[in-house]
């Protein structure tokens, strides 16, 4: 056929260019990139993805029970544990108390979790119910405890509480208990001795100690707790310091050690069937305490033979004096305190029938109260 002009342009020339302009390989790469981009945009805006979960937080009190000191040393505010992708626990407050030879640990924790269909917060696939056990795992320790309270506060409801504690200790240890002594656990001060007073017992090697102590308690509902027990009269309270341990009983709460006005009462005391040499060693003028301010001052002593009731050979009943034993009546002025609950001597109730112990220097006397006057 005769030529009518320029020959038509080839789609791909001899050098592999598309329309003689663009290399075919480069064109394919551009098309691939465009296809991937379009697919990505379609994926982002497709609207088929599930919405992000609704995450909220609450707080709980977690009782870890008793833990050894080496574990407690590692527990700190700010420690976290994430059991799954939507849940996290953060320690916000740490409370320590003595529990036997170990340390009681109570934590306040923040719980972060997904809101369930019912509107409640779920932590590790379950609501944080009372009594539920939660684990805490960190690179340094692994513990678990039970939920005792759930609420909004990130700190435990603390209560610095004053209690009067009594205990019987060996005399040397009792004298070593001084105001300012602290109970420290894992570097934290949890109790402080504010005031003390010691009294003699019927054992010269033992003393009765009364200590006014402030404890770092925490409230659960209407109850203040320190250690295993609530802080109330009659409950036990253990106070281990670096030098000694008081394992005593709470006599009263939120009271001063020197509760009540000091006054002097005249008291009649009775000792029955004591040996003659003991009876003869108790004399007027003997005192307990300083000469210028005694807590007990003996003003009179009456000694009589104890009575024996014997039956004779003819069945007669005879009343005779005991050859050795004596009955002793003591009149003493005692320094007491007038309290709303009655008169107290050496921290104990003073009433007819009660027993008092007097350390008179050369002898310790245990006598029954016959009457209180003055």
C-alpha positions in Angstrom: 0.0 0.0 0.0 1.4 3.4 -0.9 2.5 5.5 2.1 0.0 8.3 2.9 2.1 10.0 5.7 3.9 9.1 9.0 3.4 5.5 10.2 1.2 5.1 13.3 3.0 5.2 16.8 3.7 1.7 18.3 2.1 1.0 21.8 5.5 -0.3 23.0 8.6 0.6 21.1 11.8 -1.4 20.8 13.2 0.1 24.0 10.2 -1.0 26.1 8.7 2.4 26.5 4.9 2.9 26.6 3.9 5.2 23.8 7.6 5.9 23.5 7.5 7.9 26.7 7.2 5.9 29.9 9.0 2.7 30.7 6.6 -0.2 31.1 8.1 -1.4 34.4 7.9 2.1 35.9 4.3 2.3 34.9 3.4 -1.0 36.6 5.1 0.1 39.8 3.1 3.4 39.8 -0.2 1.4 39.3 0.7 -1.0 42.1 1.3 1.9 44.5 -2.0 3.6 43.6 -3.8 0.3 44.1 -2.4 -0.2 47.6 -3.2 3.4 48.5 -6.8 3.1 47.4 -7.2 -0.1 49.3 -5.8 1.5 52.5 -8.2 4.4 52.3 -11.1 2.1 51.7 -10.1 0.1 54.7 -9.8 3.1 57.0 -13.1 4.6 55.9 -15.0 1.4 55.4 -16.9 1.7 58.7 -16.8 -2.1 59.3 -14.4 -1.9 62.4 -15.7 -2.3 65.9 -15.6 0.9 68.0 -12.9 1.4 70.7 -14.0 0.0 74.1 -15.2 2.4 76.7 -12.6 2.4 79.5 -13.3 3.8 83.0 -11.8 3.5 86.5 -12.8 2.8 90.1 -10.9 2.2 93.4 -10.9 -0.7 95.8 -9.4 -1.6 99.2 -7.4 -4.8 98.8 -6.3 -6.9 101.9 -3.2 -8.8 101.2 -3.2 -10.5 104.6 0.2 -11.2 106.2 3.3 -10.8 104.1 7.0 -11.3 104.9 9.1 -8.2 105.3 11.2 -8.8 102.2 8.0 -8.7 100.1 6.6 -5.6 101.8 9.8 -3.8 101.2 9.2 -4.0 97.5 5.5 -2.8 97.5 5.1 0.9 96.7 2.5 3.4 95.5 2.6 3.6 91.7 3.2 -0.1 91.1 1.1 -1.4 88.2 -0.3 -4.7 86.9 -2.1 -5.3 83.6 -3.8 -8.7 83.4 -5.1 -8.0 79.8 -5.1 -5.3 77.2 -8.2 -3.4 78.6 -7.5 -3.7 82.3 -4.8 -2.2 84.6 -4.3 -2.1 88.4 -2.3 0.7 90.0 -1.4 0.9 93.8 -2.4 4.3 95.1 -2.0 3.9 98.9 -0.2 1.4 101.2 -1.1 0.7 104.9 1.0 -1.5 107.1 0.3 -3.0 110.5 2.0 -5.7 112.7 0.5 -9.2 112.3 2.4 -11.8 114.3 6.0 -12.1 113.0 4.9 -10.8 109.6 3.4 -7.5 108.3 -0.3 -6.9 107.5 -0.7 -5.1 104.1 -3.8 -3.2 103.1 -3.8 -1.5 99.7 -5.9 1.1 98.0 -5.8 0.4 94.2 -7.1 2.0 91.1 -8.8 -0.4 88.7 -9.1 0.5 85.1 -11.4 -1.6 82.9 -13.9 -1.8 80.1 -17.5 -0.7 80.8 -19.9 -3.7 80.4 -23.3 -3.6 78.7 -24.9 -3.1 82.1 -22.8 0.0 82.7 -20.5 -1.5 85.4 -16.7 -1.5 85.2 -15.2 -4.9 84.4 -11.7 -5.7 85.6 -10.0 -8.7 84.0 -13.4 -9.9 82.6 -15.4 -9.6 85.8 -16.8 -6.8 88.1 -14.7 -5.9 91.2 -17.0 -7.4 93.7 -16.4 -7.6 97.5 -14.6 -10.7 98.4 -13.1 -11.2 94.9 -9.4 -12.1 94.9 -7.1 -10.0 92.7 -3.5 -10.8 91.8 -0.7 -8.3 91.5 2.3 -9.3 89.5 5.3 -7.0 89.0 9.0 -7.7 88.1 9.8 -7.7 91.8 7.0 -9.5 93.6 3.7 -11.5 93.1 0.9 -11.2 95.7 -2.9 -11.5 95.8 -5.6 -10.2 98.1 -9.3 -9.8 98.6 -11.4 -6.8 97.8 -12.9 -5.4 101.1 -14.3 -2.1 99.8 -15.0 -0.3 96.5 -15.4 3.4 96.0 -14.2 6.6 94.4 -11.3 7.6 96.8 -7.8 6.9 95.8 -6.5 6.8 99.4 -7.5 4.7 102.4 -9.6 6.5 105.1 -6.9 7.0 107.7 -7.5 7.6 111.4 -4.7 8.6 113.7 -6.1 7.0 116.9 -4.9 7.2 120.5 -5.2 4.1 122.7 -4.2 3.2 126.2 -2.5 -0.2 126.2 -1.6 -2.3 129.2 0.9 -5.2 129.3 3.0 -7.0 131.9 6.7 -7.0 131.0 9.9 -7.8 132.7 10.9 -4.9 134.9 13.9 -3.9 132.8 12.0 -3.9 129.5 9.1 -1.9 131.0 11.5 0.8 132.2 13.0 1.0 128.7 9.6 2.0 127.1 9.9 5.7 126.7 7.8 8.4 125.0 8.9 8.9 121.3 9.6 5.3 120.7 8.2 4.3 117.2 6.9 1.2 115.6 8.3 1.1 112.0 7.5 -1.3 109.3 9.3 -1.3 105.9 10.5 2.2 106.6 7.1 3.6 107.6 6.1 4.8 111.1 2.8 3.1 112.0 2.6 3.8 115.8 4.3 6.1 118.3 4.5 5.9 122.1 3.3 9.2 123.6 3.5 8.5 127.4 4.1 5.6 129.8 3.6 4.7 133.5 4.8 1.5 135.2 3.6 -0.2 138.4 4.9 -3.0 140.5 3.4 -6.5 140.5 3.5 -9.3 143.0 6.6 -10.5 141.1 9.6 -8.2 141.6 10.9 -9.1 138.2 7.7 -8.1 136.4 6.1 -4.6 136.0 2.7 -3.5 134.8 3.0 -1.1 131.9 0.4 1.4 130.7 1.3 3.1 127.4 -0.5 5.9 125.6 0.1 5.2 121.9 -1.1 6.8 118.7 -1.6 4.3 115.8 -2.0 4.8 112.1 -5.4 3.0 111.8 -7.7 3.0 108.9 -11.5 3.0 108.8 -13.7 0.3 107.2 -17.2 1.5 107.4 -17.7 2.6 111.0 -14.8 0.6 112.4 -11.2 1.7 112.9 -8.7 -1.1 112.4 -5.1 -1.6 113.2 -3.8 -5.1 112.3 -6.2 -7.9 112.6 -8.4 -6.3 115.2 -10.6 -3.3 115.5 -9.3 -0.5 117.8 -11.7 -0.8 120.7 -11.5 -1.6 124.4 -10.6 -5.2 125.2 -9.0 -5.9 121.9 -5.4 -7.0 121.6 -2.7 -4.6 120.2 0.8 -5.6 119.3 3.5 -3.0 119.0 6.9 -4.3 118.0 9.7 -1.7 118.2 13.4 -2.4 117.4 14.1 -2.9 121.1 11.0 -4.6 122.6 7.5 -5.8 121.8 4.3 -4.7 123.6 1.7 -7.4 123.2 -1.1 -5.9 125.3 -4.8 -5.1 125.7 -6.5 -1.8 124.8 -7.9 -0.3 128.1 -9.6 2.6 126.4 -9.6 4.6 123.1 -9.2 8.3 122.5 -8.3 9.0 126.1 -5.3 10.5 127.9 -3.1 8.3 130.0 -3.5 10.6 133.0 -7.3 10.7 132.6 -9.1 12.2 135.6 -8.2 14.4 138.5 -5.6 13.2 141.0 -6.8 12.9 144.6 -6.0 10.9 147.8 -8.3 8.2 149.2 -7.9 6.4 152.5 -8.2 2.7 151.8 -8.5 -0.3 154.2 -6.7 -3.4 152.9 -6.8 -7.0 154.2 -4.3 -9.8 154.0 -5.3 -13.2 155.4 -3.2 -16.1 156.6 0.3 -14.6 155.9 3.3 -15.8 157.7 4.3 -14.0 160.9 7.6 -12.8 159.6 5.9 -11.2 156.5 3.2 -9.6 158.7 5.8 -8.1 161.0 7.7 -6.6 158.0 4.8 -4.3 157.1 5.0 -1.1 159.2 3.4 2.3 159.3 5.4 4.9 157.4 6.3 2.6 154.5 5.7 4.1 151.0 5.6 3.3 147.4 7.0 6.1 145.2 8.9 9.3 146.0 8.9 10.4 149.7 7.5 13.8 148.8 4.8 12.5 146.5 4.1 8.8 147.2 1.4 6.9 145.4 0.8 4.8 148.5 1.5 5.7 152.2 0.9 3.2 155.0 -0.6 4.9 158.0 -1.6 2.0 160.2 -1.0 -1.8 160.5 -3.0 -4.2 162.7 -1.8 -7.8 163.0 -3.8 -10.6 164.6 -3.3 -14.3 164.7 -5.3 -16.2 162.1 -8.1 -18.3 163.5 -8.2 -22.1 163.4 -11.5 -24.0 164.0 -10.7 -27.4 165.5 -12.9 -30.3 166.6 -12.0 -31.9 169.9 -12.1 -35.5 170.9 -15.5 -35.0 172.5 -16.8 -33.5 169.3 -16.6 -30.0 170.6 -15.7 -27.1 168.3 -12.8 -25.0 169.4 -11.6 -21.7 168.0 -7.9 -21.2 168.5 -5.1 -19.0 167.2 -2.9 -20.2 164.4 0.6 -20.7 165.7 2.3 -19.1 162.6 -0.2 -17.4 160.3 -1.4 -13.9 160.8 -4.3 -11.7 159.5 -3.1 -8.2 158.6 -5.3 -5.1 158.2 -3.6 -2.1 156.5 -4.7 1.5 156.4 -3.1 3.4 153.5 -3.5 6.7 151.7 -3.5 6.0 148.0 -3.1 8.4 145.2 -6.0 7.7 142.8 -7.7 9.3 139.8 -11.4 10.2 139.7 -12.7 9.1 136.3 -16.2 8.8 134.8 -16.0 5.0 135.2 -15.0 5.3 138.9 -11.9 5.6 141.1 -8.7 4.1 139.6 -5.4 3.2 141.3 -2.5 2.4 139.1 -4.8 2.4 136.1 -7.1 -0.3 137.6 -10.5 0.1 139.1 -10.4 0.5 142.9 -13.5 -0.9 144.7 -14.3 -3.3 147.5 -13.2 -6.8 146.7 -10.5 -5.7 144.2 -6.9 -6.4 144.7 -4.0 -3.9 144.8 -0.3 -4.4 144.7 2.0 -2.2 146.7 5.8 -2.1 146.2 7.0 -1.0 149.7 10.7 -1.4 148.8 11.6 -4.3 151.1 8.4 -6.2 150.4 5.7 -6.4 147.7 2.2 -6.6 149.1 -0.9 -8.1 147.5 -4.0 -7.1 149.5 -7.8 -7.1 149.0 -9.6 -3.8 149.3 -12.1 -3.8 152.2 -13.3 -0.2 151.9 -12.5 3.1 150.2 -13.2 6.4 151.9 -12.2 10.0 151.7 
